[in-house]
Amino acid sequence: MPTTIQISEDLQDELLKRKFYERETYEEVIWDLVEDTKELNKQTLKEISQARAEIKAGKSHTLAEVKKELGL
């Protein structure tokens, strides 16, 4: 059953920016956002967790370090 909701003008402006094409509805935009949050599968979540652990353990390089190493 369709329903009406109230949103702020700021949110409406933000949703408008996220439209892929002019006639896309706000519902379609919202569904795209919801879908984006569901796309992280178990493998991706595992890899994110591993990456965070590596960073915490100091197994990472700063941008400055990488630039220096590459002579940039």
MOPAC internal coordinates of N, CA, C and O (Angstrom, degrees):
PM7 1SCF
backbone

  N    0.0000 0     0.00 0     0.00 0    0    0    0
  C    1.4282 1     0.00 0     0.00 0    1    0    0
  C    1.5366 1   107.94 1     0.00 0    2    1    0
  O    1.2310 1   119.73 1   -56.54 1    3    2    1
  N    1.3172 1   118.12 1   123.46 1    3    2    1
  C    1.4730 1   121.49 1   178.23 1    5    3    2
  C    1.5135 1   110.80 1   -63.92 1    6    5    3
  O    1.2310 1   121.37 1   -32.21 1    7    6    5
  N    1.3170 1   114.98 1   147.79 1    7    6    5
  C    1.4566 1   120.60 1   177.63 1    9    7    6
  C    1.5208 1   108.69 1  -139.94 1   10    9    7
  O    1.2310 1   120.43 1   -15.51 1   11   10    9
  N    1.3012 1   116.78 1   164.49 1   11   10    9
  C    1.4532 1   122.75 1   178.58 1   13   11   10
  C    1.5164 1   108.51 1  -111.30 1   14   13   11
  O    1.2310 1   120.75 1   -42.74 1   15   14   13
  N    1.3254 1   116.17 1   137.26 1   15   14   13
  C    1.4556 1   120.38 1   176.19 1   17   15   14
  C    1.5196 1   109.05 1  -124.63 1   18   17   15
  O    1.2310 1   121.16 1   -22.89 1   19   18   17
  N    1.3165 1   115.39 1   157.11 1   19   18   17
  C    1.4557 1   120.07 1   176.05 1   21   19   18
  C    1.5191 1   108.80 1  -103.49 1   22   21   19
  O    1.2310 1   120.92 1   -45.83 1   23   22   21
  N    1.3315 1   115.84 1   134.17 1   23   22   21
  C    1.4597 1   121.04 1   176.32 1   25   23   22
  C    1.5237 1   108.09 1  -132.06 1   26   25   23
  O    1.2310 1   120.99 1   -21.89 1   27   26   25
  N    1.3010 1   115.71 1   158.11 1   27   26   25
  C    1.4583 1   120.19 1   179.46 1   29   27   26
  C    1.5261 1   110.06 1   -73.63 1   30   29   27
  O    1.2310 1   120.95 1   -17.82 1   31   30   29
  N    1.3043 1   115.80 1   162.18 1   31   30   29
  C    1.4617 1   120.16 1   177.35 1   33   31   30
  C    1.5250 1   110.44 1   -64.50 1   34   33   31
  O    1.2310 1   120.47 1   145.63 1   35   34   33
  N    1.3315 1   116.70 1   -34.37 1   35   34   33
  C    1.4677 1   120.21 1   177.87 1   37   35   34
  C    1.5272 1   111.10 1   -61.66 1   38   37   35
  O    1.2310 1   120.55 1   135.30 1   39   38   37
  N    1.3360 1   116.56 1   -44.70 1   39   38   37
  C    1.4575 1   119.93 1   178.61 1   41   39   38
  C    1.5188 1   110.58 1   -65.77 1   42   41   39
  O    1.2310 1   120.20 1   138.69 1   43   42   41
  N    1.3065 1   117.22 1   -41.31 1   43   42   41
  C    1.4680 1   120.49 1   178.23 1   45   43   42
  C    1.5249 1   110.08 1   -60.29 1   46   45   43
  O    1.2310 1   120.18 1   137.95 1   47   46   45
  N    1.3303 1   117.27 1   -42.05 1   47   46   45
  C    1.4696 1   120.70 1   177.58 1   49   47   46
  C    1.5189 1   111.07 1   -62.02 1   50   49   47
  O    1.2310 1   120.80 1   138.73 1   51   50   49
  N    1.3299 1   116.08 1   -41.27 1   51   50   49
  C    1.4655 1   120.15 1   179.78 1   53   51   50
  C    1.5258 1   110.92 1   -65.91 1   54   53   51
  O    1.2310 1   120.07 1   137.44 1   55   54   53
  N    1.3239 1   117.48 1   -42.56 1   55   54   53
  C    1.4686 1   120.52 1   177.63 1   57   55   54
  C    1.5262 1   110.58 1   -63.79 1   58   57   55
  O    1.2310 1   120.61 1   141.65 1   59   58   57
  N    1.3021 1   116.44 1   -38.35 1   59   58   57
  C    1.4614 1   121.01 1   178.66 1   61   59   58
  C    1.5304 1   110.59 1   -61.26 1   62   61   59
  O    1.2310 1   120.03 1   139.69 1   63   62   61
  N    1.3159 1   117.55 1   -40.31 1   63   62   61
  C    1.4692 1   121.88 1   178.58 1   65   63   62
  C    1.5234 1   111.91 1   -64.07 1   66   65   63
  O    1.2310 1   120.57 1   152.18 1   67   66   65
  N    1.3229 1   116.51 1   -27.82 1   67   66   65
  C    1.4636 1   120.71 1  -175.42 1   69   67   66
  C    1.5242 1   113.88 1   -88.52 1   70   69   67
  O    1.2310 1   120.29 1   178.36 1   71   70   69
  N    1.3163 1   117.05 1    -1.64 1   71   70   69
  C    1.4623 1   119.72 1   178.83 1   73   71   70
  C    1.5256 1   109.79 1   -67.82 1   74   73   71
  O    1.2310 1   120.68 1   -42.48 1   75   74   73
  N    1.3345 1   116.31 1   137.52 1   75   74   73
  C    1.4547 1   121.51 1   177.27 1   77   75   74
  C    1.5188 1   111.38 1   -83.82 1   78   77   75
  O    1.2310 1   120.46 1   151.80 1   79   78   77
  N    1.3107 1   116.72 1   -28.20 1   79   78   77
  C    1.4566 1   121.25 1   177.82 1   81   79   78
  C    1.5248 1   108.35 1  -145.99 1   82   81   79
  O    1.2310 1   120.88 1   -22.13 1   83   82   81
  N    1.3151 1   115.93 1   157.87 1   83   82   81
  C    1.4617 1   122.11 1  -170.92 1   85   83   82
  C    1.5216 1   114.24 1   -55.79 1   86   85   83
  O    1.2310 1   120.09 1   137.98 1   87   86   85
  N    1.3192 1   117.43 1   -42.02 1   87   86   85
  C    1.4673 1   120.40 1  -174.11 1   89   87   86
  C    1.5305 1   113.21 1   -90.09 1   90   89   87
  O    1.2310 1   119.99 1  -172.92 1   91   90   89
  N    1.3125 1   117.63 1     7.08 1   91   90   89
  C    1.4659 1   120.52 1   177.45 1   93   91   90
  C    1.5282 1   108.76 1   -65.60 1   94   93   91
  O    1.2310 1   120.71 1   -44.34 1   95   94   93
  N    1.3195 1   116.25 1   135.66 1   95   94   93
  C    1.4665 1   120.32 1  -178.73 1   97   95   94
  C    1.5205 1   110.21 1   -81.54 1   98   97   95
  O    1.2310 1   121.10 1   -19.93 1   99   98   97
  N    1.3342 1   115.51 1   160.07 1   99   98   97
  C    1.4540 1   119.44 1   176.16 1  101   99   98
  C    1.5275 1   110.49 1   -64.15 1  102  101   99
  O    1.2310 1   120.35 1   147.63 1  103  102  101
  N    1.3114 1   116.94 1   -32.37 1  103  102  101
  C    1.4652 1   119.27 1   176.93 1  105  103  102
  C    1.5223 1   110.56 1   -60.75 1  106  105  103
  O    1.2310 1   120.29 1   136.57 1  107  106  105
  N    1.3279 1   117.04 1   -43.43 1  107  106  105
  C    1.4644 1   120.34 1   178.55 1  109  107  106
  C    1.5250 1   111.08 1   -62.66 1  110  109  107
  O    1.2310 1   120.51 1   139.59 1  111  110  109
  N    1.3098 1   116.63 1   -40.41 1  111  110  109
  C    1.4625 1   120.88 1   178.31 1  113  111  110
  C    1.5268 1   110.06 1   -62.21 1  114  113  111
  O    1.2310 1   120.62 1   134.61 1  115  114  113
  N    1.3170 1   116.42 1   -45.39 1  115  114  113
  C    1.4658 1   120.90 1  -179.71 1  117  115  114
  C    1.5218 1   110.64 1   -64.57 1  118  117  115
  O    1.2310 1   119.83 1   137.75 1  119  118  117
  N    1.3312 1   117.93 1   -42.25 1  119  118  117
  C    1.4664 1   120.14 1   177.75 1  121  119  118
  C    1.5265 1   110.84 1   -61.30 1  122  121  119
  O    1.2310 1   120.02 1   141.02 1  123  122  121
  N    1.3334 1   117.56 1   -38.98 1  123  122  121
  C    1.4637 1   120.38 1   176.77 1  125  123  122
  C    1.5220 1   110.89 1   -60.34 1  126  125  123
  O    1.2310 1   120.48 1   138.71 1  127  126  125
  N    1.3307 1   116.68 1   -41.29 1  127  126  125
  C    1.4602 1   120.44 1   178.87 1  129  127  126
  C    1.5237 1   111.17 1   -65.79 1  130  129  127
  O    1.2310 1   120.46 1   138.09 1  131  130  129
  N    1.3164 1   116.72 1   -41.91 1  131  130  129
  C    1.4657 1   121.05 1   178.82 1  133  131  130
  C    1.5278 1   109.67 1   -63.22 1  134  133  131
  O    1.2310 1   120.66 1   136.26 1  135  134  133
  N    1.3121 1   116.35 1   -43.74 1  135  134  133
  C    1.4640 1   120.94 1  -179.48 1  137  135  134
  C    1.5257 1   110.85 1   -61.80 1  138  137  135
  O    1.2310 1   120.67 1   139.91 1  139  138  137
  N    1.3309 1   116.33 1   -40.09 1  139  138  137
  C    1.4606 1   120.25 1   179.93 1  141  139  138
  C    1.5224 1   111.63 1   -59.03 1  142  141  139
  O    1.2310 1   119.98 1   145.15 1  143  142  141
  N    1.3157 1   117.64 1   -34.85 1  143  142  141
  C    1.4641 1   120.28 1  -178.94 1  145  143  142
  C    1.5209 1   112.03 1   -75.79 1  146  145  143
  O    1.2310 1   119.76 1   162.60 1  147  146  145
  N    1.3095 1   118.07 1   -17.40 1  147  146  145
  C    1.4631 1   121.56 1  -178.22 1  149  147  146
  C    1.5215 1   112.29 1   -94.46 1  150  149  147
  O    1.2310 1   119.94 1   173.13 1  151  150  149
  N    1.3288 1   117.71 1    -6.87 1  151  150  149
  C    1.4578 1   120.63 1  -172.47 1  153  151  150
  C    1.5199 1   114.81 1   -76.12 1  154  153  151
  O    1.2310 1   119.62 1   168.71 1  155  154  153
  N    1.3131 1   118.34 1   -11.29 1  155  154  153
  C    1.4511 1   119.86 1  -179.64 1  157  155  154
  C    1.5259 1   109.49 1   -78.10 1  158  157  155
  O    1.2310 1   121.45 1   -74.99 1  159  158  157
  N    1.3150 1   114.82 1   105.01 1  159  158  157
  C    1.4656 1   118.84 1  -179.93 1  161  159  158
  C    1.5256 1   110.32 1   -82.58 1  162  161  159
  O    1.2310 1   120.41 1    -1.92 1  163  162  161
  N    1.3069 1   116.82 1   178.08 1  163  162  161
  C    1.4607 1   121.37 1  -176.32 1  165  163  162
  C    1.5209 1   111.98 1   -60.97 1  166  165  163
  O    1.2310 1   120.26 1   140.76 1  167  166  165
  N    1.3333 1   117.11 1   -39.24 1  167  166  165
  C    1.4625 1   120.75 1  -179.91 1  169  167  166
  C    1.5188 1   110.76 1   -64.23 1  170  169  167
  O    1.2310 1   120.14 1   136.11 1  171  170  169
  N    1.3228 1   117.34 1   -43.89 1  171  170  169
  C    1.4649 1   121.22 1   179.60 1  173  171  170
  C    1.5212 1   110.38 1   -63.52 1  174  173  171
  O    1.2310 1   120.41 1   135.97 1  175  174  173
  N    1.3243 1   116.82 1   -44.03 1  175  174  173
  C    1.4590 1   120.33 1   178.44 1  177  175  174
  C    1.5281 1   111.29 1   -61.64 1  178  177  175
  O    1.2310 1   120.38 1   141.59 1  179  178  177
  N    1.3354 1   116.89 1   -38.41 1  179  178  177
  C    1.4596 1   121.58 1   177.55 1  181  179  178
  C    1.5276 1   110.25 1   -63.86 1  182  181  179
  O    1.2310 1   120.43 1   136.31 1  183  182  181
  N    1.3282 1   116.79 1   -43.69 1  183  182  181
  C    1.4638 1   120.93 1   179.93 1  185  183  182
  C    1.5279 1   111.57 1   -65.98 1  186  185  183
  O    1.2310 1   120.17 1   141.86 1  187  186  185
  N    1.3166 1   117.28 1   -38.14 1  187  186  185
  C    1.4639 1   120.69 1   176.73 1  189  187  186
  C    1.5290 1   109.67 1   -63.24 1  190  189  187
  O    1.2310 1   120.60 1   136.35 1  191  190  189
  N    1.3046 1   116.45 1   -43.65 1  191  190  189
  C    1.4636 1   120.95 1   179.22 1  193  191  190
  C    1.5301 1   110.88 1   -61.96 1  194  193  191
  O    1.2310 1   120.55 1   137.37 1  195  194  193
  N    1.3340 1   116.55 1   -42.63 1  195  194  193
  C    1.4651 1   120.69 1   178.70 1  197  195  194
  C    1.5311 1   110.70 1   -64.53 1  198  197  195
  O    1.2310 1   120.46 1   138.43 1  199  198  197
  N    1.3146 1   116.73 1   -41.57 1  199  198  197
  C    1.4585 1   120.72 1   179.83 1  201  199  198
  C    1.5244 1   110.99 1   -63.49 1  202  201  199
  O    1.2310 1   120.46 1   138.07 1  203  202  201
  N    1.3160 1   116.72 1   -41.93 1  203  202  201
  C    1.4653 1   120.38 1   178.02 1  205  203  202
  C    1.5284 1   110.72 1   -62.49 1  206  205  203
  O    1.2310 1   120.73 1   139.79 1  207  206  205
  N    1.3132 1   116.21 1   -40.21 1  207  206  205
  C    1.4678 1   120.08 1   179.27 1  209  207  206
  C    1.5256 1   110.50 1   -65.22 1  210  209  207
  O    1.2310 1   120.17 1   139.69 1  211  210  209
  N    1.3306 1   117.29 1   -40.31 1  211  210  209
  C    1.4686 1   121.16 1   178.44 1  213  211  210
  C    1.5289 1   110.94 1   -64.22 1  214  213  211
  O    1.2310 1   120.50 1   138.93 1  215  214  213
  N    1.3158 1   116.65 1   -41.07 1  215  214  213
  C    1.4670 1   120.64 1   178.40 1  217  215  214
  C    1.5222 1   109.97 1   -63.54 1  218  217  215
  O    1.2310 1   120.96 1   134.58 1  219  218  217
  N    1.3197 1   115.77 1   -45.42 1  219  218  217
  C    1.4555 1   121.13 1  -179.68 1  221  219  218
  C    1.5293 1   110.87 1   -62.13 1  222  221  219
  O    1.2310 1   120.37 1   146.17 1  223  222  221
  N    1.3393 1   116.89 1   -33.83 1  223  222  221
  C    1.4636 1   121.96 1  -179.84 1  225  223  222
  C    1.5265 1   112.07 1   -82.13 1  226  225  223
  O    1.2310 1   120.32 1  -179.21 1  227  226  225
  N    1.3232 1   117.00 1     0.79 1  227  226  225
  C    1.4597 1   120.46 1   178.45 1  229  227  226
  C    1.5186 1   113.96 1    82.17 1  230  229  227
  O    1.2310 1   119.98 1  -164.27 1  231  230  229
  N    1.3022 1   117.65 1    15.73 1  231  230  229
  C    1.4629 1   121.69 1  -179.86 1  233  231  230
  C    1.5308 1   110.80 1   -92.31 1  234  233  231
  O    1.2310 1   121.24 1  -127.75 1  235  234  233
  N    1.3229 1   115.23 1    52.25 1  235  234  233
  C    1.4629 1   119.84 1   179.28 1  237  235  234
  C    1.5168 1   108.72 1  -144.23 1  238  237  235
  O    1.2310 1   120.82 1   -10.53 1  239  238  237
  N    1.3108 1   116.05 1   169.47 1  239  238  237
  C    1.4572 1   122.03 1  -179.59 1  241  239  238
  C    1.5146 1   109.15 1  -127.97 1  242  241  239
  O    1.2310 1   121.05 1   -38.42 1  243  242  241
  N    1.3162 1   115.60 1   141.58 1  243  242  241
  C    1.4594 1   119.29 1   176.34 1  245  243  242
  C    1.5214 1   108.94 1   -76.76 1  246  245  243
  O    1.2310 1   121.23 1   -17.45 1  247  246  245
  N    1.3295 1   115.26 1   162.55 1  247  246  245
  C    1.4566 1   119.98 1   176.81 1  249  247  246
  C    1.5241 1   110.37 1   -59.40 1  250  249  247
  O    1.2310 1   120.34 1   139.77 1  251  250  249
  N    1.3210 1   116.95 1   -40.23 1  251  250  249
  C    1.4634 1   121.09 1   179.02 1  253  251  250
  C    1.5288 1   111.21 1   -60.82 1  254  253  251
  O    1.2310 1   120.04 1   138.66 1  255  254  253
  N    1.3316 1   117.52 1   -41.34 1  255  254  253
  C    1.4633 1   121.31 1   178.36 1  257  255  254
  C    1.5258 1   111.66 1   -63.76 1  258  257  255
  O    1.2310 1   120.55 1   137.44 1  259  258  257
  N    1.3026 1   116.55 1   -42.56 1  259  258  257
  C    1.4607 1   120.99 1  -179.79 1  261  259  258
  C    1.5290 1   110.13 1   -65.67 1  262  261  259
  O    1.2310 1   120.35 1   136.42 1  263  262  261
  N    1.3430 1   116.94 1   -43.58 1  263  262  261
  C    1.4542 1   120.26 1   178.11 1  265  263  262
  C    1.5219 1   111.48 1   -60.21 1  266  265  263
  O    1.2310 1   120.76 1   136.93 1  267  266  265
  N    1.3257 1   116.16 1   -43.07 1  267  266  265
  C    1.4710 1   120.82 1   179.58 1  269  267  266
  C    1.5169 1   110.27 1   -62.79 1  270  269  267
  O    1.2310 1   120.82 1   134.65 1  271  270  269
  N    1.3245 1   116.04 1   -45.35 1  271  270  269
  C    1.4669 1   121.07 1  -179.71 1  273  271  270
  C    1.5271 1   111.49 1   -61.83 1  274  273  271
  O    1.2310 1   120.32 1   143.79 1  275  274  273
  N    1.3271 1   117.00 1   -36.21 1  275  274  273
  C    1.4588 1   121.09 1  -178.84 1  277  275  274
  C    1.5283 1   112.84 1   -89.57 1  278  277  275
  O    1.2310 1   121.10 1   178.07 1  279  278  277
  N    1.3150 1   115.51 1    -1.93 1  279  278  277
  C    1.4612 1   119.85 1   178.99 1  281  279  278
  C    1.5338 1   113.32 1    71.38 1  282  281  279
  O    1.2310 1   120.67 1  -147.43 1  283  282  281
  N    1.2905 1   116.32 1    32.57 1  283  282  281
  C    1.4660 1   120.36 1   179.81 1  285  283  282
  C    1.5111 1   111.68 1   -98.09 1  286  285  283
  O    1.2310 1   120.10 1   180.00 1  287  286  285

